[in-house]
Amino acid sequence: RKKHSQRSDFVRTAEFAQQVQDIANDDPSNSMRIIALQLEVAESTIGLVVHEDLGYQSYVMRRGQFMSQKT
């Protein structure tokens, strides 16, 4: 069976993953959408790099109940 070869326009390389990680570490408040716009790639590509290659989990800070001494 013939070995699979990568496409010539393959973006998800180790260097690209490192670039995404550097951007995320420099400013953790950047969204994946903003990173995708900066690097001019699809949001889904950034999502795959963040979740699969870097092992990060994205989340949104949500407001919860505030418990005080009175309650």
N, C-alpha and C positions, 0 to 999 in steps of 0.2 A: 504494500500500500504506500502511496506517495505521502511524504511528510508534509504537514500543513505549514505553509509559509505565511508570515505576517503581511498584512496590507502595507503598502508604502506610505499611507497617510495615518498609520497607527499613532495615537497620541498618548495612550496610557503607558508611558515608559517609567523607569525608575527615576529618571531626572525630572519628569513632569510631576510625579508624586512628591518628590522632595520639594519642588517649587510650590506646590499646593500646601504642603506642611509648613514651609517657611512663612507663607502668607498667613496661614491660620494661626501660627504661633506668635507672629508679630502683632496681630490685632485680632484676638478671639471674637470680637463683636462683629466681624465681617460675616455676612451670610454667604451661603453657597452660591446664591444668585449673583452677589457682588463679585465673588471670586471668579465665577464663570464669565462675567462681563469683562473683568480685568484681563483674563487669559484668552479671551475670545474663543471659548469652547462651549459646548452645550452644558446645560445645568445637570443633565443626567450623567455626563462624563465626570463632572466634579463629584456628584453623589456616589458614583461607583468608586472613585479614587478614595474619597473620605471613608466610606464604609468598608470596602473590601481591601484596598491596598494599605491604608493607614490604620484601620481598625477603630476609627473614631465613631462616636455615636452623636448624632445631632439632636438637639433638643431646644425647646423654647422655654424660657423662664416664665412661669405662670404664677399668678397671685393665689395664695391659699388663705385659709382662715388664720386669723391672728388670735392666739390664745393669750389672754391677760390673767392677772391674779383674780379679777372679779368674776370671771366665768368658770 
